[in-house]
Amino acid sequence: MEQARQDIFREKLSDPPTQQKKVDARRRRVIVAADNSMTRSETIIVHVPGPLRDCCAGAAELALTAANLRAVLAELEQRHPALHRSICDETGAVRRHINLFVNTHHMRDRNGLDTPLVPGDEVSILPAVSGG
């Protein structure tokens, strides 16, 4: 099916009217965007909350490769030590006021730091909110 799409695309490019070229140019951009999303799905996405973004140069999301949450934290310790210190205490345990979610599941409801990850999973860092 992909080959058929490429053949149709080539036919349209061989002798297209001016307006068709614009459409084809847009299609190429969409295809490129689809290819870029494939690389994103091969990684784990870590969502960083606003209060902790200063620890990672303002990034709202970080793309990492890791087999489990423990490996995510090890990677964060290497790349963004300040963010790691905000998440973990001196012993390497996740701080009491920090919650880690894999997709929609809290890590404590799964296997803790040994929760396995697969490409495309999303890890969310959520600091506890309190007040009155």
N, C-alpha and C positions, 0 to 999 in steps of 0.2 A: 504494500500500500504506500509506503514511504517513497519507493521508486516511482510509482505512478504520480505522486504529488510533485516530485522533482521534475519529471518529464513534462507535466502540464505547466509547471513554473517556467521551464526553459522555452517551451513553445510560446508562452506569453511574452517572454523577454526578446525573442528573436525578431518580431516585427510588431511591437505594440504601438498603439496610438499614445500621444503624449500623456493623456489622462491615465492610461493604464500603467505607465511607468511609475507614476506616483503611488498607485495602489500596490504595485509590485514592490516598490521600495518600502512601503509600510509593512507588507507581508514579510519581507526579509528581516525587518526589525523585530517583528513578532517571533519569527523563527529563532533569531539570535537570543531574544529574551527567554524563549522556551529552553534553549540549550544552556543558558546561564542558570536557570532554575534547576537543571539536572545536577550541576555541581553543588548547588545549595542542598539538594536532597541527599547528597553523599556525606554530609556533615551533621553534627549536632548543633542546634542553635541555642545559645544561652541568652535569655532575655534579662537585661540589666535594668533594675528600677532607677528612676530619676535620681534619688538621693545618692546612689552609688556610682553614677556615670562619671563623676570626676576622677574616679579611681582607674578608669580605662579610656582616657582621652575623649570622654563624652559619648562613647558608643552605646547605643540602645540595644544592640544585638552583637554577639560574638559568635563566629563560626569555628567550631573545634571538631577534631576527630577524637573520640574516646569510646572505650568499651563499657564503662560504667561511671557512676557519679564520682567515685574516688579518683578516677583518671581525669575527669573534668576539672576537679579541684586541683589536681597536680599540674594540669596544663595552665590553669589560671594562676597558680603560684609562680610558674615560669614566665608567663607573658605579662601578667598584671598583678604583681605582688601586693599592691595596696588593696586591690579588690579582694584578693584571697584573705588578707588580714581582716577585712571587714566581714567576711563570711565565716572564717574559722578562727578559733582561739589558738593559743600557743601550742596546744597539744595536737592540733589538726582536726579537732572535733568541730562540727558546725555549731556556731553560737546559738544560744537558747532563743534569741529573738529573731533568728533568721529561719525561714522556711524554704525548702527546696522542693519543687514540683517537677515531675517528669510527665510531660503532657498535662493531664489533669489530675494526676495522682501524687499525693504527698509521699515523699521518700520513706517516711516512717510506716506507711501503709503497704509498702513494698518490701524491698530488701535493704533499706537504709542506704549507706554509701556504696554497697555492692549491687545496687539496682542496675541490671543490665540495660544498655542503650543500643539502639539500632539507628542506622542512618535515617535522618528525617525527624528524629525525636526532638522535642523542645524542652529545655530545662529553664524553669522560671525561678528567679531569686526574689523572694518576697519578704521584706523585713516586717516584723510584727508592728501593728499600729495600736497605739493606746492613747488614752486621754479621756477627757470628760466633756 
